[in-house]
Amino acid sequence: MNTVSHQFEPQGVTAVTLLAESHISIHTWPEQAMAVCDIFTCGDHTDPMKGFAYIKTALKSICSSHKFYERPFEIDGVPPEQLSYSLPWTDGIPAIITK
């Protein structure tokens, strides 16, 4: 497990924790009373909604929403079984080539 964070001036933070098969990130905007989190998990032994509930409680959230994406997911309408990936990435973006 590894955590990297950056504190902004005068306020706000971005942090990412890398787990064995997952990651959790948070980006905060205290001046807008807002935080955006990403909980990315793998395997049947994890429950991202538990992380969502924990973060809501820890931040004393009075308003929250979430989107749940189950992988594999389509990219631009192309199903995952029809996608192939070419590395190295170009300009930080993976080259996605349909079969």
RAMOKA-V694418 format. One record per backbone hydrogen bond with DSSP energy under -0.5 kcal/mol. CO is the residue of the C=O (numbers start at 1). NH is the residue of the N-H. If there is no record, write none. Layout:
co->CO nh->NH
co->CO nh->NH
This chain:
co->2 nh->18
co->4 nh->16
co->6 nh->8
co->6 nh->14
co->12 nh->8
co->13 nh->28
co->14 nh->6
co->15 nh->26
co->16 nh->4
co->16 nh->18
co->17 nh->19
co->17 nh->24
co->18 nh->2
co->22 nh->19
co->23 nh->40
co->24 nh->17
co->25 nh->38
co->26 nh->15
co->27 nh->36
co->29 nh->32
co->29 nh->34
co->30 nh->33
co->34 nh->29
co->36 nh->27
co->38 nh->25
co->38 nh->40
co->39 nh->41
co->40 nh->23
co->43 nh->46
co->47 nh->50
co->47 nh->51
co->48 nh->52
co->49 nh->53
co->50 nh->54
co->51 nh->55
co->52 nh->56
co->53 nh->57
co->54 nh->58
co->55 nh->59
co->56 nh->61
co->57 nh->60
co->67 nh->69
co->69 nh->71
co->74 nh->76
co->75 nh->78
co->77 nh->79
co->78 nh->75
co->79 nh->82
co->80 nh->83
co->82 nh->99
co->84 nh->97
co->85 nh->87
co->86 nh->95
co->89 nh->91
co->90 nh->93
co->93 nh->90
co->94 nh->96
co->95 nh->86
co->95 nh->97
co->97 nh->84
